[in-house]
Structures are given as structure tokens and as C-alpha cells.
Amino acid sequence: MGSQVLVALGLSLIGGLSTSIGALFVVLNQAPNLKMLGILQGFAAGLMLSISFLDLAHNAINSIGFLKGNLWFFAGVLFFAIVANFIPEPTLAPVSDSKKKTRDEGGKDIMKKHRRQVLFSGIVTAVGISLHNFPEGMAVFLGSMKGLRVGVNLALAIALHNIPEGVAVALPVYFATQSKWQAFKLATLSGLAEPLGVIIVAYLFPSSLSPEILEGLLGAVGGVMAFLTLHEMLPLAFDYAGQKQAVKAVFFGMAFMSASLYFLEISLPEEMSL
């Protein structure tokens, strides 16, 4: 393995593993109440929507044209809409004969349903963040090829904006499983998509890979993430935090991610772009 690739791997690990820092903020505190969970779910939804519309879909449209970019985006939406039909919705257990027992078990069943929904939301977030982190790993590799200073600046910028992503992944998993280890592990794994991006761009992608196909696939990823956010995360945020608080959290998350993406953009040389 070349020294430049090793440097890029090390830098991408710094950026990727900062999701673990975000996870630590979650697991070192007590389990959040439902309202706080809803607010943070709204914040995470804002992060995901900003990545989907203002980053992946936007870049695809700018790179391959309005029509092709939109076709790839909605292909991603349609793909996961079909997949979602085969994902079983959580269902409540059968009702008991005893009224008191029914109330007690019904409350437990409802909480169990909430936890399953939140866990699925956390997994969705982890997948979306991983897909977003993958091209960031590619950017770190390309940046480090241009010089150590560029690679270090980019890795630090990515590290800063990955911390809230770690929170967005770890929080719902911790609430649903009550396991600090599971929350920390899933958040960390989502960050490891960045060094994976370095390895793939360095060794597995052929030099003749069409940039149009790559941009189109990233646009489709944006469609998948948008569908997952609107289908799974926003309903939970509305249920737990209320419509007004959830909407505020969504726009705060979008603003935060937009500022973070801008910070990443100005960290790159003029001839490169995330």
C-alpha cells in the first residue's frame, strides 16, 4: 500500500471516527425523554434533507443536467418506496381478557412499538450518513493527493461536521435499545464509510469509471435518503416533539448542515468539489 494511500486512510479515519465523539455525547448522558428525542429526530431529519437536496441532488443536477439529475433522484425515491413496502411495520400484540392486564400490557406494547420505530429510524440515519460519508472519504483521498495541507484541512473540516451526525445516529439507537454499546458501535460504523471510500477510490474503481454514472448514483442516494427521512424520521419527530418544535428542529438541522457543507467547500482547492 502506497504511502499516499496510508496518509489518506489516516486522515479519513480522523474525520470518520469523529462520529464516535458525537456518540459519546449521547451515551455519557441519561436516556432522553420523548420530547427531547423528537427534537433531536427533527434535527437529524434536517441534516438528512439538507444532504439529500442541497448536496447530493444539487451536485447531480449541476454535473449531469436538470433532467438526468432528477431522473436519478426520483429513481432512488421509487426504488426505496418499493423496498419500504416489504419492510414490516411494528404491530401491537393481541389484547388480553383482563382489563387491568390489557392496560398494563397495552402500555408496554405501545412503548415497544415506539422503540422499534425509533430503532429503525436510527438504522435509517446510520445508512444515510454512511452513504454521505463515503464520497467524503473519496474527497479526502483526492485532497491528500494534492498535498498534505489540503488533506489535513479537509479531514479536520469533515471531523467537525461529523460530530452532530454521530449524535443523530446514536441517540435513537440508545433510546430504543437502552444499550450504550450498540449506540456507540452503530455511530462509529457509520463513520468508517470514509476510509472505505479511500480504499475503493484508490484500488477498486477503474480509471475509466464514468463521472456521469457516479454523479447519477449519488443523486439516487439523495432520493433514497429523502424518502427515508420523510417516511420514517419526520413522523416520529412530530409525534414526540409536536409539530412546531419538530419543524424548528428540522430547519435548524438544515441550516447547520448547510453551513457545514459550505465550510467543507471552502476547505477544498478551487478545482475540487465535494
C-alpha positions, 0 to 999 in steps of 0.5 A: 500500500502506497504511502499516499494511500496510508496518509489518506486512510489516516486522515479519513479515519480522523474525520470518520471516527469523529462520529464516535465523539458525537456518540459519546455525547449521547451515551455519557448522558441519561436516556432522553425523554420523548420530547427531547428525542423528537427534537433531536429526530427533527434535527437529524431529519434536517441534516438528512434533507439538507444532504439529500437536496442541497448536496447530493441532488444539487451536485447531480443536477449541476454535473449531469443536467436538470433532467438526468439529475432528477431522473436519478433522484426520483429513481432512488425515491421509487426504488426505496418506496418499493423496498419500504413496502416489504419492510414490516411495520411494528404491530401491537400484540393481541389484547388480553381478557383482563382489563387491568392486564390489557392496560398494563400490557397495552402500555408496554406494547405501545412503548415497544412499538415506539422503540422499534420505530425509533430503532429503525429510524436510527438504522435509517440515519446510520445508512444515510450518513454512511452513504454521505460519508463515503464520497467524503472519504473519496474527497479526502483521498483526492485532497491528500493527493494534492498535498498534505495541507489540503488533506489535513484541512479537509479531514479536520473540516469533515471531523467537525461536521461529523460530530452532530451526525454521530449524535443523530445516529446514536441517540435513537439507537440508545433510546430504543435499545437502552444499550450504550454499546450498540449506540456507540458501535452503530455511530462509529460504523457509520463513520468508517464509510470514509476510509472505505471510500479511500480504499475503493477510490484508490484500488477498486474503481477503474480509471475509466469509471464514468463521472456521469454514472457516479454523479447519477448514483449519488443523486439516487442516494439523495432520493433514497435518503429523502424518502427515508427521512420523510417516511420514517424520521419526520413522523416520529419527530412530530409525534414526540416533539409536536409539530412546531418544535419538530419543524424548528428542529428540522430547519435548524438541522438544515441550516447547520448542515448547510453551513457545514457543507459550505465550510467543507467547500471552502476547505477544498482547492478551487478545482475540487468539489465535494 
